[in-house]
């Protein structure tokens, strides 16, 4: 980060800490007549008021729905002109427009609120109201994108082409990509080479946030929205995803805890349900007492004797007892004595010499 970037970042951080949208809105509304103030407060949910429809407000004010709509329209038109004279609003407008500029002149409404770290409902409503007052901003409504706001000179074609390129990159990868890996792939495209002046890393990641066809999973990796590794549909999918990122076998109770900690949705996972899913899903292999691994890690179903058979077949020659134990423990979380019991089955295994073991003739 250069000196200029550092200064800009510092100024924005200071602005964020001083940013009080609800206070600014109160100052803007203070100049209005009580009826007009009530109409706007209820239309936008300001100052703790409940958001109401035009018809509901009309019934309270003894006005027609159309009359309320016209009053709201006129009030907003006048406030756009008068509010700019207020220093707090003027500074807020500059602050917000700078944020839009560095994000590619477009931001999804929900992402802007996250960026501003605004969680209080009154503050959220105040922000949306302020956005409506900034003449340089407009709504961007499109089936393929989240509800967003755009500034003048927004390049819609750039966004559409970007989305197509990004979907192609992810489809080719067949797996979710962390941001750094996605950026590396994207920067190899001709599209990026031709438009890199307009596509900073921040803008690229912001554009990804916009499309409804691309999402991040709970681990921050990008993929197509319909992928199970992005939006797991059931307990089995959730278990698969947490184990894949965990990277090692775990007891089903620990897997349940990981699912709940990930907070995929508002549903709580229960140990019994998770265990039942793991048992019947071929993506998981029982490798110990209640301990499961992913089959894609190389684990195979079966009892310890089955594992020993496979190890000897793969070796193609007799193996020592210690080597067999070592290899079994790579595939099963069992006690050493359990392996020795399995190896003692003379119908399946035979001892050669002092310490070598092989398969009995005819064992498949």
PyMOL commands that set and color helices and strands:
alter all, ss='L'
color gray80, all
select helices_A, chain A and resi 3-18+21-29+34-44+46-48+54-61+65-85+87-102+109-115+121-133+156-173+179-186+190-198+201-210+235-246+252-262+271-280+295-297+304-315+321-329+336-343
alter helices_A, ss='H'
color red, helices_A
select strands_A, chain A and resi 106-108+137-140+148-151+214-216+222-224+250-251+284-288+291-294+319-320+349-352+356-359
alter strands_A, ss='S'
color yellow, strands_A
deselect
rebuild
show_as cartoon
